[in-house]
Amino acid sequence: MSKRAEMPFVKVNGKFELKRIVFAMWWNSPVHAFSFKDVTLGKKTERIDDKEVKLLSLKSKGQGVFGDHFISLTCELPVVGAYRISLNAVKEPAQGKVQLFMDEAPDGPVADFCVEKRQPAPGVDLGTLELDEGPNNLMFKVVDKNEKSQGRAFDVTNVIYEKIEYPRVIKLRLVCSIVELVTYKENELWS
C-alpha cells in the first residue's frame, strides 16, 4: 500500500481534508502572543528517557500583567469544524497546571503537568472547540500549580488537532433556547 493511502484523510464535498493535524511547537509554529513580564519563552532540545525531545518552553514566576501567564499559538486549519485539542508535553517537578482558553474564556479541563520525575506526557486532552478555516489563536494559560510543584512552567512539543463529527445544530438550538428563555423571563417581569 502506498504512503498516500495510509494518510489520515477524509473526503468532504469532493475535497480531501486531514482528520488529524500536528503542529510541532519546537519547529516553526507561530506564537501570536505571550505574557509581558516575568516570563521566558524558548526552544530547546533535551534528553528524556534516553530520547531526544524538542520543545517550546515557557518559564514564569509570579503573576503576569493581566493575571495568569499564558502563551497564545496560531494554528492554520484547512476547514471549519469541531476539533479535539490535545498536547504532547513534558511533565516535571517545575510544571504548572494548564488550561485551554478561547476568546479569553476557559474551555476544557485543567491539566496538571507536575510529577516527581521528568517524563513525556503524550496526548493530554484539553478540550473540543469549533474553529474557523484559516488562522486560529488558541491560548494556553498556566492557571495554577500543584502544591508539590516547584514552579509554573509549561513545556510542549506538539499541539494536535483532531477533526471530529460534532452536532453543530444541537449547539445552535441550545443557544437559541437560552435566548428565548431570557427574553421570556424579561417580558414576564414587565407584564
Number of C-alpha atoms within 10 A of each C-alpha: 5 6 6 8 8 8 11 12 14 12 10 9 6 7 8 12 17 16 15 16 20 16 19 17 21 19 13 8 16 14 15 14 14 19 21 12 14 13 18 14 16 11 15 13 11 11 11 13 10 7 9 10 17 19 23 20 20 22 19 23 14 13 16 16 11 10 12 17 28 25 18 20 20 17 23 16 18 14 14 12 17 19 22 16 23 20 19 21 22 22 23 21 19 21 28 30 21 23 21 27 20 16 9 10 9 16 15 15 13 18 17 19 27 26 17 11 10 17 17 19 16 15 14 16 17 20 17 19 21 14 20 14 12 12 13 16 19 22 23 21 24 27 20 19 19 17 9 13 20 14 21 27 27 29 28 23 25 23 20 21 22 17 23 15 9 14 9 11 9 10 10 10 11 11 12 12 11 11 12 12 12 12 11 11 11 11 10 9 7 6 5
